[in-house]
Amino acid sequence: MNAFATVPVYVHEPLSPELRERLWALPTANIGDAMERLGVMDPAIHPVWNGARCVGTAHTVWTRAGDNMYIHEALTTVQPGDVFVVSGQADETRALIGELIGGKAKIRGAVGFVIDGAVRDAPGLEEYQMPVFARSVTAAGPYKNGPGVVGSTVAVGGVPVNPGDIIVGDADGVVVIPRVNVDRVVAAAEAKRDAEQATRDGIDAELGAQGASTKVDAPG
């Protein structure tokens, strides 16, 4: 261990139940649109099991490629409602987490992982219902030597992430909302969602009318 590898102690405010519920109802696409397409991670970072979704506060980790020693360290300071956001140098040769870390994180109240790198044990992570977003899945395990940092600003999927920023992940990918902007972004995203729903309702009505007409005009 050296000074570079020190784990700082920090605390951030959890999301209120009301704000978490509003975020849960928003697709990442609407959130990205509300931020002028900023804050959207590299699309290579995707859910490793179908249906994975998460909303939470960022618990950040920087680690060298293929090494998960400081993800284990981060388990000691994670807060309920946190999403682990791990800068793993986009390395895909070694899995940084698997089902065991995922299960331990769930016990401590974590609600997801976003890994700029690889993971393994996708079926086990799904069984634990631990949402995980990563670049790839590999059977190769990690090193455990360090160095690393917990609780610093990191770059993950091309987006800067500060501890406590808001992380939302779904089938379309992962977005990061700076904590100071969350109220404004949520309101703007809700407006976009509602406008899109009105357009969709019109499309559905038109398609329904076309379907009814086709049935009436069908021969025989």
Contacts in CASP RR format, 6 or more apart in sequence:
PFRMAT RR
TARGET T0000
AUTHOR 0000-0000-0000
METHOD contacts of the structure
MODEL  1
MNAFATVPVYVHEPLSPELRERLWALPTANIGDAMERLGVMDPAIHPVWN
GARCVGTAHTVWTRAGDNMYIHEALTTVQPGDVFVVSGQADETRALIGEL
IGGKAKIRGAVGFVIDGAVRDAPGLEEYQMPVFARSVTAAGPYKNGPGVV
GSTVAVGGVPVNPGDIIVGDADGVVVIPRVNVDRVVAAAEAKRDAEQATR
DGIDAELGAQGASTKVDAPG
2 147 0 8 1.000
4 147 0 8 1.000
4 148 0 8 1.000
4 149 0 8 1.000
5 70 0 8 1.000
5 146 0 8 1.000
5 147 0 8 1.000
5 148 0 8 1.000
5 149 0 8 1.000
6 149 0 8 1.000
7 70 0 8 1.000
7 73 0 8 1.000
7 74 0 8 1.000
7 76 0 8 1.000
7 77 0 8 1.000
7 149 0 8 1.000
7 150 0 8 1.000
7 151 0 8 1.000
8 149 0 8 1.000
8 150 0 8 1.000
8 151 0 8 1.000
8 152 0 8 1.000
9 77 0 8 1.000
10 77 0 8 1.000
10 151 0 8 1.000
10 163 0 8 1.000
11 79 0 8 1.000
12 57 0 8 1.000
12 79 0 8 1.000
12 163 0 8 1.000
12 164 0 8 1.000
12 179 0 8 1.000
13 57 0 8 1.000
13 164 0 8 1.000
14 57 0 8 1.000
14 79 0 8 1.000
14 80 0 8 1.000
14 81 0 8 1.000
15 23 0 8 1.000
15 55 0 8 1.000
15 56 0 8 1.000
15 57 0 8 1.000
15 81 0 8 1.000
15 166 0 8 1.000
19 182 0 8 1.000
19 183 0 8 1.000
19 186 0 8 1.000
20 55 0 8 1.000
20 56 0 8 1.000
22 186 0 8 1.000
22 190 0 8 1.000
23 55 0 8 1.000
23 56 0 8 1.000
23 166 0 8 1.000
23 168 0 8 1.000
23 186 0 8 1.000
24 53 0 8 1.000
24 55 0 8 1.000
25 193 0 8 1.000
26 168 0 8 1.000
26 186 0 8 1.000
26 189 0 8 1.000
26 190 0 8 1.000
26 193 0 8 1.000
27 170 0 8 1.000
27 172 0 8 1.000
27 193 0 8 1.000
28 40 0 8 1.000
28 168 0 8 1.000
28 169 0 8 1.000
28 170 0 8 1.000
28 172 0 8 1.000
28 173 0 8 1.000
28 174 0 8 1.000
28 175 0 8 1.000
29 172 0 8 1.000
30 189 0 8 1.000
30 190 0 8 1.000
30 192 0 8 1.000
30 193 0 8 1.000
30 196 0 8 1.000
31 168 0 8 1.000
31 175 0 8 1.000
31 177 0 8 1.000
31 185 0 8 1.000
31 189 0 8 1.000
32 38 0 8 1.000
32 39 0 8 1.000
32 40 0 8 1.000
32 175 0 8 1.000
32 189 0 8 1.000
33 189 0 8 1.000
33 192 0 8 1.000
34 185 0 8 1.000
34 186 0 8 1.000
34 188 0 8 1.000
34 189 0 8 1.000
34 191 0 8 1.000
34 192 0 8 1.000
35 175 0 8 1.000
35 177 0 8 1.000
35 181 0 8 1.000
35 185 0 8 1.000
39 159 0 8 1.000
39 175 0 8 1.000
39 176 0 8 1.000
39 177 0 8 1.000
40 159 0 8 1.000
40 173 0 8 1.000
40 174 0 8 1.000
40 175 0 8 1.000
41 114 0 8 1.000
41 156 0 8 1.000
41 157 0 8 1.000
41 158 0 8 1.000
41 159 0 8 1.000
41 173 0 8 1.000
41 174 0 8 1.000
41 175 0 8 1.000
41 176 0 8 1.000
42 157 0 8 1.000
42 158 0 8 1.000
43 173 0 8 1.000
44 135 0 8 1.000
44 157 0 8 1.000
45 114 0 8 1.000
45 115 0 8 1.000
45 116 0 8 1.000
45 133 0 8 1.000
45 134 0 8 1.000
45 135 0 8 1.000
45 156 0 8 1.000
45 157 0 8 1.000
45 173 0 8 1.000
45 174 0 8 1.000
46 133 0 8 1.000
46 134 0 8 1.000
46 135 0 8 1.000
46 173 0 8 1.000
47 53 0 8 1.000
47 131 0 8 1.000
47 132 0 8 1.000
47 133 0 8 1.000
47 169 0 8 1.000
47 170 0 8 1.000
47 171 0 8 1.000
47 173 0 8 1.000
48 119 0 8 1.000
48 122 0 8 1.000
48 125 0 8 1.000
48 132 0 8 1.000
48 133 0 8 1.000
48 134 0 8 1.000
48 137 0 8 1.000
49 122 0 8 1.000
49 123 0 8 1.000
49 125 0 8 1.000
49 126 0 8 1.000
49 132 0 8 1.000
50 171 0 8 1.000
51 170 0 8 1.000
51 171 0 8 1.000
52 126 0 8 1.000
52 131 0 8 1.000
52 132 0 8 1.000
52 133 0 8 1.000
52 169 0 8 1.000
52 170 0 8 1.000
53 131 0 8 1.000
53 169 0 8 1.000
53 170 0 8 1.000
53 171 0 8 1.000
54 83 0 8 1.000
54 111 0 8 1.000
54 112 0 8 1.000
54 131 0 8 1.000
54 133 0 8 1.000
54 167 0 8 1.000
54 168 0 8 1.000
54 169 0 8 1.000
55 111 0 8 1.000
55 166 0 8 1.000
55 167 0 8 1.000
55 168 0 8 1.000
55 169 0 8 1.000
56 81 0 8 1.000
56 82 0 8 1.000
56 83 0 8 1.000
56 111 0 8 1.000
56 112 0 8 1.000
56 166 0 8 1.000
56 167 0 8 1.000
56 168 0 8 1.000
57 79 0 8 1.000
57 81 0 8 1.000
57 82 0 8 1.000
57 83 0 8 1.000
57 164 0 8 1.000
57 165 0 8 1.000
57 166 0 8 1.000
57 167 0 8 1.000
57 179 0 8 1.000
58 82 0 8 1.000
58 83 0 8 1.000
58 85 0 8 1.000
58 161 0 8 1.000
58 162 0 8 1.000
58 163 0 8 1.000
58 164 0 8 1.000
58 165 0 8 1.000
58 166 0 8 1.000
58 167 0 8 1.000
58 176 0 8 1.000
59 74 0 8 1.000
59 77 0 8 1.000
59 78 0 8 1.000
59 79 0 8 1.000
59 82 0 8 1.000
59 83 0 8 1.000
59 84 0 8 1.000
59 85 0 8 1.000
59 110 0 8 1.000
59 150 0 8 1.000
59 151 0 8 1.000
59 163 0 8 1.000
59 164 0 8 1.000
60 85 0 8 1.000
60 86 0 8 1.000
60 87 0 8 1.000
60 150 0 8 1.000
60 151 0 8 1.000
60 152 0 8 1.000
60 153 0 8 1.000
60 154 0 8 1.000
60 161 0 8 1.000
60 162 0 8 1.000
60 163 0 8 1.000
61 70 0 8 1.000
61 71 0 8 1.000
61 74 0 8 1.000
61 84 0 8 1.000
61 85 0 8 1.000
61 86 0 8 1.000
61 87 0 8 1.000
61 148 0 8 1.000
61 149 0 8 1.000
61 150 0 8 1.000
61 151 0 8 1.000
61 154 0 8 1.000
62 70 0 8 1.000
62 86 0 8 1.000
62 87 0 8 1.000
62 88 0 8 1.000
62 148 0 8 1.000
62 149 0 8 1.000
62 150 0 8 1.000
62 152 0 8 1.000
62 154 0 8 1.000
63 69 0 8 1.000
63 70 0 8 1.000
63 71 0 8 1.000
63 86 0 8 1.000
63 87 0 8 1.000
63 88 0 8 1.000
63 89 0 8 1.000
63 96 0 8 1.000
63 146 0 8 1.000
63 147 0 8 1.000
63 148 0 8 1.000
64 88 0 8 1.000
64 89 0 8 1.000
64 146 0 8 1.000
64 147 0 8 1.000
64 148 0 8 1.000
65 88 0 8 1.000
65 89 0 8 1.000
65 91 0 8 1.000
65 93 0 8 1.000
65 94 0 8 1.000
66 88 0 8 1.000
66 89 0 8 1.000
66 91 0 8 1.000
66 93 0 8 1.000
66 94 0 8 1.000
66 96 0 8 1.000
66 142 0 8 1.000
66 143 0 8 1.000
67 94 0 8 1.000
67 96 0 8 1.000
67 142 0 8 1.000
67 143 0 8 1.000
67 144 0 8 1.000
67 145 0 8 1.000
67 146 0 8 1.000
67 148 0 8 1.000
68 96 0 8 1.000
68 97 0 8 1.000
68 101 0 8 1.000
68 142 0 8 1.000
68 143 0 8 1.000
68 144 0 8 1.000
69 143 0 8 1.000
69 144 0 8 1.000
69 145 0 8 1.000
69 146 0 8 1.000
69 148 0 8 1.000
70 146 0 8 1.000
70 147 0 8 1.000
70 148 0 8 1.000
70 149 0 8 1.000
70 150 0 8 1.000
71 84 0 8 1.000
71 86 0 8 1.000
71 96 0 8 1.000
71 97 0 8 1.000
71 101 0 8 1.000
72 101 0 8 1.000
72 144 0 8 1.000
73 148 0 8 1.000
73 150 0 8 1.000
74 84 0 8 1.000
74 150 0 8 1.000
74 151 0 8 1.000
75 101 0 8 1.000
75 104 0 8 1.000
75 105 0 8 1.000
75 108 0 8 1.000
77 150 0 8 1.000
77 151 0 8 1.000
78 84 0 8 1.000
78 105 0 8 1.000
78 108 0 8 1.000
78 109 0 8 1.000
78 110 0 8 1.000
79 109 0 8 1.000
80 108 0 8 1.000
80 109 0 8 1.000
80 110 0 8 1.000
81 109 0 8 1.000
81 110 0 8 1.000
81 111 0 8 1.000
82 109 0 8 1.000
82 110 0 8 1.000
82 111 0 8 1.000
82 112 0 8 1.000
83 110 0 8 1.000
83 111 0 8 1.000
83 112 0 8 1.000
83 113 0 8 1.000
83 114 0 8 1.000
83 167 0 8 1.000
84 97 0 8 1.000
84 105 0 8 1.000
84 110 0 8 1.000
84 112 0 8 1.000
84 113 0 8 1.000
84 114 0 8 1.000
84 115 0 8 1.000
85 114 0 8 1.000
85 154 0 8 1.000
85 156 0 8 1.000
85 161 0 8 1.000
85 167 0 8 1.000
86 96 0 8 1.000
86 97 0 8 1.000
86 113 0 8 1.000
86 114 0 8 1.000
86 115 0 8 1.000
86 116 0 8 1.000
86 117 0 8 1.000
86 154 0 8 1.000
86 156 0 8 1.000
87 116 0 8 1.000
87 154 0 8 1.000
87 155 0 8 1.000
87 156 0 8 1.000
88 96 0 8 1.000
88 115 0 8 1.000
88 116 0 8 1.000
88 117 0 8 1.000
89 116 0 8 1.000
89 117 0 8 1.000
90 116 0 8 1.000
90 117 0 8 1.000
90 135 0 8 1.000
90 157 0 8 1.000
91 117 0 8 1.000
91 118 0 8 1.000
92 117 0 8 1.000
92 118 0 8 1.000
92 135 0 8 1.000
92 136 0 8 1.000
92 138 0 8 1.000
93 118 0 8 1.000
93 138 0 8 1.000
93 140 0 8 1.000
94 118 0 8 1.000
94 138 0 8 1.000
94 140 0 8 1.000
94 141 0 8 1.000
94 142 0 8 1.000
94 143 0 8 1.000
95 118 0 8 1.000
95 119 0 8 1.000
95 120 0 8 1.000
95 121 0 8 1.000
95 137 0 8 1.000
95 138 0 8 1.000
95 139 0 8 1.000
95 140 0 8 1.000
95 141 0 8 1.000
95 142 0 8 1.000
96 115 0 8 1.000
96 117 0 8 1.000
96 118 0 8 1.000
96 119 0 8 1.000
96 134 0 8 1.000
96 142 0 8 1.000
97 113 0 8 1.000
97 115 0 8 1.000
97 119 0 8 1.000
97 120 0 8 1.000
97 132 0 8 1.000
98 119 0 8 1.000
98 120 0 8 1.000
98 121 0 8 1.000
98 124 0 8 1.000
98 125 0 8 1.000
99 121 0 8 1.000
99 123 0 8 1.000
99 124 0 8 1.000
99 125 0 8 1.000
99 127 0 8 1.000
99 128 0 8 1.000
100 121 0 8 1.000
102 110 0 8 1.000
102 113 0 8 1.000
102 125 0 8 1.000
102 128 0 8 1.000
102 130 0 8 1.000
102 132 0 8 1.000
103 128 0 8 1.000
103 130 0 8 1.000
105 112 0 8 1.000
105 113 0 8 1.000
105 130 0 8 1.000
106 128 0 8 1.000
106 129 0 8 1.000
106 130 0 8 1.000
110 130 0 8 1.000
111 131 0 8 1.000
112 130 0 8 1.000
112 131 0 8 1.000
112 132 0 8 1.000
113 119 0 8 1.000
113 130 0 8 1.000
113 131 0 8 1.000
113 132 0 8 1.000
113 133 0 8 1.000
113 134 0 8 1.000
114 133 0 8 1.000
114 134 0 8 1.000
114 156 0 8 1.000
114 167 0 8 1.000
114 169 0 8 1.000
114 174 0 8 1.000
115 132 0 8 1.000
115 133 0 8 1.000
115 134 0 8 1.000
115 135 0 8 1.000
116 134 0 8 1.000
116 135 0 8 1.000
116 156 0 8 1.000
116 157 0 8 1.000
117 134 0 8 1.000
117 135 0 8 1.000
117 136 0 8 1.000
118 134 0 8 1.000
118 135 0 8 1.000
118 136 0 8 1.000
118 137 0 8 1.000
118 138 0 8 1.000
118 140 0 8 1.000
119 125 0 8 1.000
119 132 0 8 1.000
119 134 0 8 1.000
119 136 0 8 1.000
119 137 0 8 1.000
119 138 0 8 1.000
120 137 0 8 1.000
120 138 0 8 1.000
120 139 0 8 1.000
120 140 0 8 1.000
120 141 0 8 1.000
122 132 0 8 1.000
122 137 0 8 1.000
125 132 0 8 1.000
131 169 0 8 1.000
133 169 0 8 1.000
133 173 0 8 1.000
133 174 0 8 1.000
151 163 0 8 1.000
152 163 0 8 1.000
153 160 0 8 1.000
153 161 0 8 1.000
153 162 0 8 1.000
153 163 0 8 1.000
154 160 0 8 1.000
154 161 0 8 1.000
155 161 0 8 1.000
159 176 0 8 1.000
160 176 0 8 1.000
161 167 0 8 1.000
161 176 0 8 1.000
162 178 0 8 1.000
162 179 0 8 1.000
164 179 0 8 1.000
165 176 0 8 1.000
165 177 0 8 1.000
165 178 0 8 1.000
165 179 0 8 1.000
166 176 0 8 1.000
166 177 0 8 1.000
166 178 0 8 1.000
166 179 0 8 1.000
166 182 0 8 1.000
167 174 0 8 1.000
167 175 0 8 1.000
167 176 0 8 1.000
167 177 0 8 1.000
168 174 0 8 1.000
168 175 0 8 1.000
168 177 0 8 1.000
169 175 0 8 1.000
177 185 0 8 1.000
177 186 0 8 1.000
END
